Amino acid sequence: MLKRLQRPPPPAVEQRSIQLADKLVSYTLKRSSKRRTIGLQINDNGLTVSMPIRASEKWLHSVLQEKAGWVVDKLENWQSRIVPVQRWGEGECILFRGETFVLRVIQATQKCPPRLTATELIIQVADCNNQALIKKMVLLWYKQEAMRVFEECVEHFAPLMGVAPRELKLTSARTQWGSCTVQGVVRLNWKLVTMPLQLIDYVVVHELAHLKEMNHSAAFWRVVESACPEYAELRKELHKWNPAVDGEI
């Protein structure tokens, strides 16, 4: 008696591509005996499709085409969130106050502070190939410049708003551009110094407004508007600059 031959199960994980809304989309296909439906997930790894292990190709294709617009929009949104990897070496580009400068690395035995020209940030290090050392020097410069810029902003806006922070501090928070405590301590993310000055002004005004209104009520936004009338547009621009870091700003 002949035994009935069975098809081998399809692979549990595959890398595929498909044309969706006039775009070629690559995705990871995962099959599972525990699934009963087809699910789509989009994150910084791209599109992942999970489906029952014996689901038909026709069903898979119909689901992907039905969700084509959603998939393309979500992928583009995630790609806009990806922050380029900053490299630290001769000729690399860095941002400062919304402008791009070329990093110029000079070998020197004596320690000298970084110097900003119209187009370059010049630093002197003992080893031009030591990216960790170069990064350390640039970040220290960033933080020093950030405090200087923030202090100037506070000195300008605080009297206009009728407030006086007790202390100004830098923060490296990953999910907030700034914060304010009931004790009057204002913290501002030093990474703001890479952004255009009008965005820095908005965040400073936002945090100073909390010295009057420790909330995000209508009264709070009136305080913000009194010093920064175009705050709504700047708020949108700030979120576009880096949507991964916004907090309650």
ZALOVO-582299 format. One record per residue (C-alpha): residue in one letter; x negated, y, z. Coordinates in nm, 3 decimals, decimal comma, always signed. Layout:
ZALOVO-582299
res:A | X:X | Y:Y | Z:Z
...
end
This chain:
ZALOVO-582299
res:M | X:+0,000 | Y:+0,000 | Z:+0,000
res:L | X:-0,142 | Y:+0,331 | Z:-0,108
res:K | X:-0,183 | Y:+0,600 | Z:+0,154
res:R | X:-0,044 | Y:+0,943 | Z:+0,078
res:L | X:-0,326 | Y:+1,192 | Z:+0,036
res:Q | X:-0,293 | Y:+1,506 | Z:+0,248
res:R | X:-0,423 | Y:+1,845 | Z:+0,151
res:P | X:-0,696 | Y:+1,976 | Z:+0,378
res:P | X:-0,580 | Y:+2,270 | Z:+0,589
res:P | X:-0,673 | Y:+2,614 | Z:+0,452
res:P | X:-0,966 | Y:+2,795 | Z:+0,616
res:A | X:-0,883 | Y:+2,968 | Z:+0,944
res:V | X:-1,056 | Y:+3,292 | Z:+0,839
res:E | X:-1,108 | Y:+3,436 | Z:+0,491
res:Q | X:-1,231 | Y:+3,762 | Z:+0,342
res:R | X:-1,001 | Y:+3,879 | Z:+0,065
res:S | X:-0,906 | Y:+4,185 | Z:-0,138
res:I | X:-0,582 | Y:+4,302 | Z:-0,298
res:Q | X:-0,455 | Y:+4,596 | Z:-0,502
res:L | X:-0,225 | Y:+4,806 | Z:-0,283
res:A | X:-0,079 | Y:+5,141 | Z:-0,393
res:D | X:-0,342 | Y:+5,175 | Z:-0,668
res:K | X:-0,627 | Y:+5,106 | Z:-0,423
res:L | X:-0,841 | Y:+4,795 | Z:-0,387
res:V | X:-0,813 | Y:+4,697 | Z:-0,020
res:S | X:-1,040 | Y:+4,441 | Z:+0,145
res:Y | X:-0,900 | Y:+4,252 | Z:+0,442
res:T | X:-0,962 | Y:+3,965 | Z:+0,680
res:L | X:-0,704 | Y:+3,685 | Z:+0,663
res:K | X:-0,658 | Y:+3,477 | Z:+0,977
res:R | X:-0,438 | Y:+3,167 | Z:+0,991
res:S | X:-0,301 | Y:+3,019 | Z:+1,312
res:S | X:-0,073 | Y:+2,726 | Z:+1,392
res:K | X:+0,073 | Y:+2,935 | Z:+1,674
res:R | X:+0,202 | Y:+3,215 | Z:+1,452
res:R | X:+0,553 | Y:+3,222 | Z:+1,305
res:T | X:+0,534 | Y:+3,560 | Z:+1,130
res:I | X:+0,284 | Y:+3,762 | Z:+0,928
res:G | X:+0,124 | Y:+4,047 | Z:+1,123
res:L | X:-0,095 | Y:+4,337 | Z:+1,010
res:Q | X:-0,351 | Y:+4,518 | Z:+1,225
res:I | X:-0,575 | Y:+4,810 | Z:+1,133
res:N | X:-0,870 | Y:+4,931 | Z:+1,338
res:D | X:-1,231 | Y:+5,036 | Z:+1,281
res:N | X:-1,298 | Y:+4,688 | Z:+1,139
res:G | X:-1,043 | Y:+4,749 | Z:+0,863
res:L | X:-0,728 | Y:+4,550 | Z:+0,784
res:T | X:-0,667 | Y:+4,212 | Z:+0,949
res:V | X:-0,374 | Y:+3,996 | Z:+0,838
res:S | X:-0,260 | Y:+3,715 | Z:+1,067
res:M | X:-0,025 | Y:+3,448 | Z:+0,928
res:P | X:+0,109 | Y:+3,098 | Z:+0,999
res:I | X:-0,129 | Y:+2,830 | Z:+0,888
res:R | X:+0,107 | Y:+2,687 | Z:+0,625
res:A | X:+0,263 | Y:+3,016 | Z:+0,509
res:S | X:+0,290 | Y:+3,054 | Z:+0,132
res:E | X:+0,084 | Y:+3,288 | Z:-0,079
res:K | X:+0,408 | Y:+3,432 | Z:-0,219
res:W | X:+0,524 | Y:+3,535 | Z:+0,130
res:L | X:+0,184 | Y:+3,686 | Z:+0,210
res:H | X:+0,177 | Y:+3,883 | Z:-0,116
res:S | X:+0,531 | Y:+4,017 | Z:-0,067
res:V | X:+0,457 | Y:+4,138 | Z:+0,287
res:L | X:+0,139 | Y:+4,316 | Z:+0,179
res:Q | X:+0,312 | Y:+4,487 | Z:-0,114
res:E | X:+0,604 | Y:+4,589 | Z:+0,108
res:K | X:+0,363 | Y:+4,750 | Z:+0,356
res:A | X:+0,125 | Y:+4,888 | Z:+0,091
res:G | X:+0,189 | Y:+5,257 | Z:+0,164
res:W | X:+0,157 | Y:+5,208 | Z:+0,539
res:V | X:-0,167 | Y:+5,009 | Z:+0,500
res:V | X:-0,336 | Y:+5,267 | Z:+0,276
res:D | X:-0,232 | Y:+5,561 | Z:+0,497
res:K | X:-0,352 | Y:+5,390 | Z:+0,815
res:L | X:-0,684 | Y:+5,288 | Z:+0,661
res:E | X:-0,751 | Y:+5,644 | Z:+0,543
res:N | X:-0,664 | Y:+5,773 | Z:+0,891
res:W | X:-0,906 | Y:+5,533 | Z:+1,057
res:Q | X:-1,182 | Y:+5,618 | Z:+0,812
res:S | X:-1,140 | Y:+5,988 | Z:+0,894
res:R | X:-1,196 | Y:+5,901 | Z:+1,261
res:I | X:-1,528 | Y:+5,731 | Z:+1,203
res:V | X:-1,806 | Y:+5,958 | Z:+1,321
res:P | X:-2,121 | Y:+5,929 | Z:+1,105
res:V | X:-2,420 | Y:+5,782 | Z:+1,285
res:Q | X:-2,660 | Y:+6,061 | Z:+1,376
res:R | X:-3,021 | Y:+5,984 | Z:+1,292
res:W | X:-3,310 | Y:+6,160 | Z:+1,457
res:G | X:-3,601 | Y:+6,223 | Z:+1,229
res:E | X:-3,766 | Y:+6,457 | Z:+0,980
res:G | X:-3,522 | Y:+6,591 | Z:+0,722
res:E | X:-3,205 | Y:+6,471 | Z:+0,896
res:C | X:-2,909 | Y:+6,709 | Z:+0,926
res:I | X:-2,760 | Y:+6,826 | Z:+1,255
res:L | X:-2,461 | Y:+7,047 | Z:+1,336
res:F | X:-2,471 | Y:+7,359 | Z:+1,549
res:R | X:-2,181 | Y:+7,605 | Z:+1,590
res:G | X:-2,014 | Y:+7,456 | Z:+1,284
res:E | X:-2,315 | Y:+7,497 | Z:+1,054
res:T | X:-2,556 | Y:+7,237 | Z:+0,919
res:F | X:-2,928 | Y:+7,265 | Z:+0,993
res:V | X:-3,218 | Y:+7,048 | Z:+0,879
res:L | X:-3,420 | Y:+6,885 | Z:+1,154
res:R | X:-3,787 | Y:+6,967 | Z:+1,104
res:V | X:-4,026 | Y:+6,753 | Z:+1,314
res:I | X:-4,386 | Y:+6,870 | Z:+1,363
res:Q | X:-4,656 | Y:+6,672 | Z:+1,537
res:A | X:-4,818 | Y:+6,867 | Z:+1,819
res:T | X:-4,995 | Y:+6,794 | Z:+2,145
res:Q | X:-4,862 | Y:+7,099 | Z:+2,327
res:K | X:-4,501 | Y:+7,117 | Z:+2,441
res:C | X:-4,302 | Y:+7,398 | Z:+2,278
res:P | X:-3,927 | Y:+7,462 | Z:+2,298
res:P | X:-3,723 | Y:+7,390 | Z:+1,982
res:R | X:-3,688 | Y:+7,688 | Z:+1,748
res:L | X:-3,382 | Y:+7,759 | Z:+1,535
res:T | X:-3,424 | Y:+7,939 | Z:+1,204
res:A | X:-3,162 | Y:+8,030 | Z:+0,945
res:T | X:-3,168 | Y:+7,677 | Z:+0,802
res:E | X:-3,375 | Y:+7,454 | Z:+1,032
res:L | X:-3,419 | Y:+7,333 | Z:+1,388
res:I | X:-3,793 | Y:+7,295 | Z:+1,439
res:I | X:-3,919 | Y:+7,072 | Z:+1,718
res:Q | X:-4,271 | Y:+6,969 | Z:+1,810
res:V | X:-4,344 | Y:+6,622 | Z:+1,945
res:A | X:-4,649 | Y:+6,409 | Z:+2,007
res:D | X:-4,511 | Y:+6,125 | Z:+1,793
res:C | X:-4,305 | Y:+6,216 | Z:+1,486
res:N | X:-4,190 | Y:+5,854 | Z:+1,447
res:N | X:-4,047 | Y:+5,829 | Z:+1,799
res:Q | X:-3,676 | Y:+5,881 | Z:+1,731
res:A | X:-3,586 | Y:+5,829 | Z:+2,098
res:L | X:-3,815 | Y:+6,117 | Z:+2,197
res:I | X:-3,683 | Y:+6,338 | Z:+1,917
res:K | X:-3,325 | Y:+6,264 | Z:+2,021
res:K | X:-3,402 | Y:+6,343 | Z:+2,384
res:M | X:-3,550 | Y:+6,681 | Z:+2,291
res:V | X:-3,263 | Y:+6,776 | Z:+2,058
res:L | X:-2,995 | Y:+6,674 | Z:+2,309
res:L | X:-3,166 | Y:+6,876 | Z:+2,582
res:W | X:-3,169 | Y:+7,175 | Z:+2,346
res:Y | X:-2,802 | Y:+7,118 | Z:+2,263
res:K | X:-2,706 | Y:+7,122 | Z:+2,631
res:Q | X:-2,907 | Y:+7,434 | Z:+2,704
res:E | X:-2,748 | Y:+7,613 | Z:+2,409
res:A | X:-2,404 | Y:+7,483 | Z:+2,503
res:M | X:-2,426 | Y:+7,633 | Z:+2,851
res:R | X:-2,543 | Y:+7,964 | Z:+2,707
res:V | X:-2,258 | Y:+7,976 | Z:+2,453
res:F | X:-1,996 | Y:+7,868 | Z:+2,709
res:E | X:-2,110 | Y:+8,128 | Z:+2,960
res:E | X:-2,077 | Y:+8,400 | Z:+2,696
res:C | X:-1,727 | Y:+8,281 | Z:+2,610
res:V | X:-1,618 | Y:+8,273 | Z:+2,974
res:E | X:-1,762 | Y:+8,620 | Z:+3,036
res:H | X:-1,557 | Y:+8,747 | Z:+2,742
res:F | X:-1,224 | Y:+8,573 | Z:+2,799
res:A | X:-1,197 | Y:+8,541 | Z:+3,179
res:P | X:-1,148 | Y:+8,918 | Z:+3,244
res:L | X:-0,894 | Y:+8,939 | Z:+2,960
res:M | X:-0,694 | Y:+8,657 | Z:+3,118
res:G | X:-0,734 | Y:+8,779 | Z:+3,474
res:V | X:-0,908 | Y:+8,465 | Z:+3,598
res:A | X:-1,246 | Y:+8,380 | Z:+3,748
res:P | X:-1,369 | Y:+8,019 | Z:+3,748
res:R | X:-1,562 | Y:+7,923 | Z:+4,057
res:E | X:-1,811 | Y:+7,713 | Z:+3,861
res:L | X:-1,888 | Y:+7,617 | Z:+3,502
res:K | X:-2,031 | Y:+7,271 | Z:+3,432
res:L | X:-2,119 | Y:+7,059 | Z:+3,130
res:T | X:-1,966 | Y:+6,719 | Z:+3,070
res:S | X:-2,039 | Y:+6,432 | Z:+2,833
res:A | X:-1,689 | Y:+6,281 | Z:+2,853
res:R | X:-1,592 | Y:+6,067 | Z:+2,555
res:T | X:-1,219 | Y:+6,142 | Z:+2,568
res:Q | X:-1,200 | Y:+6,507 | Z:+2,674
res:W | X:-1,328 | Y:+6,836 | Z:+2,538
res:G | X:-1,278 | Y:+7,004 | Z:+2,874
res:S | X:-1,111 | Y:+6,997 | Z:+3,213
res:C | X:-1,028 | Y:+7,226 | Z:+3,503
res:T | X:-0,981 | Y:+7,141 | Z:+3,871
res:V | X:-0,756 | Y:+7,305 | Z:+4,129
res:Q | X:-1,077 | Y:+7,419 | Z:+4,300
res:G | X:-1,157 | Y:+7,633 | Z:+3,996
res:V | X:-1,433 | Y:+7,418 | Z:+3,844
res:V | X:-1,426 | Y:+7,429 | Z:+3,463
res:R | X:-1,604 | Y:+7,150 | Z:+3,275
res:L | X:-1,675 | Y:+7,175 | Z:+2,903
res:N | X:-1,807 | Y:+6,902 | Z:+2,676
res:W | X:-2,151 | Y:+7,001 | Z:+2,549
res:K | X:-2,069 | Y:+6,843 | Z:+2,210
res:L | X:-1,841 | Y:+7,140 | Z:+2,147
res:V | X:-2,153 | Y:+7,340 | Z:+2,060
res:T | X:-2,170 | Y:+7,150 | Z:+1,731
res:M | X:-1,834 | Y:+7,300 | Z:+1,629
res:P | X:-1,734 | Y:+7,638 | Z:+1,484
res:L | X:-1,722 | Y:+7,920 | Z:+1,738
res:Q | X:-1,347 | Y:+7,972 | Z:+1,703
res:L | X:-1,287 | Y:+7,614 | Z:+1,821
res:I | X:-1,521 | Y:+7,664 | Z:+2,116
res:D | X:-1,328 | Y:+7,982 | Z:+2,203
res:Y | X:-0,999 | Y:+7,793 | Z:+2,193
res:V | X:-1,116 | Y:+7,517 | Z:+2,429
res:V | X:-1,262 | Y:+7,772 | Z:+2,671
res:V | X:-0,935 | Y:+7,969 | Z:+2,671
res:H | X:-0,739 | Y:+7,645 | Z:+2,717
res:E | X:-0,934 | Y:+7,550 | Z:+3,029
res:L | X:-0,932 | Y:+7,903 | Z:+3,172
res:A | X:-0,553 | Y:+7,907 | Z:+3,131
res:H | X:-0,536 | Y:+7,615 | Z:+3,372
res:L | X:-0,660 | Y:+7,848 | Z:+3,644
res:K | X:-0,315 | Y:+8,007 | Z:+3,621
res:E | X:-0,103 | Y:+7,709 | Z:+3,513
res:M | X:-0,226 | Y:+7,361 | Z:+3,612
res:N | X:-0,001 | Y:+7,194 | Z:+3,352
res:H | X:+0,095 | Y:+7,211 | Z:+2,986
res:S | X:+0,427 | Y:+7,388 | Z:+3,032
res:A | X:+0,566 | Y:+7,667 | Z:+2,816
res:A | X:+0,421 | Y:+7,913 | Z:+3,068
res:F | X:+0,076 | Y:+7,758 | Z:+3,019
res:W | X:+0,089 | Y:+7,800 | Z:+2,642
res:R | X:+0,196 | Y:+8,163 | Z:+2,683
res:V | X:-0,122 | Y:+8,222 | Z:+2,884
res:V | X:-0,327 | Y:+8,056 | Z:+2,609
res:E | X:-0,153 | Y:+8,262 | Z:+2,341
res:S | X:-0,223 | Y:+8,587 | Z:+2,525
res:A | X:-0,597 | Y:+8,540 | Z:+2,469
res:C | X:-0,589 | Y:+8,321 | Z:+2,158
res:P | X:-0,286 | Y:+8,404 | Z:+1,938
res:E | X:-0,386 | Y:+8,154 | Z:+1,668
res:Y | X:-0,419 | Y:+7,867 | Z:+1,919
res:A | X:-0,172 | Y:+7,637 | Z:+1,735
res:E | X:-0,379 | Y:+7,637 | Z:+1,415
res:L | X:-0,704 | Y:+7,598 | Z:+1,607
res:R | X:-0,560 | Y:+7,310 | Z:+1,807
res:K | X:-0,478 | Y:+7,125 | Z:+1,484
res:E | X:-0,823 | Y:+7,198 | Z:+1,346
res:L | X:-0,986 | Y:+7,069 | Z:+1,664
res:H | X:-0,802 | Y:+6,738 | Z:+1,634
res:K | X:-0,911 | Y:+6,705 | Z:+1,272
res:W | X:-1,273 | Y:+6,775 | Z:+1,367
res:N | X:-1,285 | Y:+6,463 | Z:+1,580
res:P | X:-0,948 | Y:+6,300 | Z:+1,655
res:A | X:-1,118 | Y:+6,036 | Z:+1,870
res:V | X:-1,177 | Y:+6,302 | Z:+2,136
res:D | X:-0,882 | Y:+6,518 | Z:+2,217
res:G | X:-0,741 | Y:+6,441 | Z:+2,563
res:E | X:-0,476 | Y:+6,701 | Z:+2,643
res:I | X:-0,637 | Y:+6,991 | Z:+2,455
end
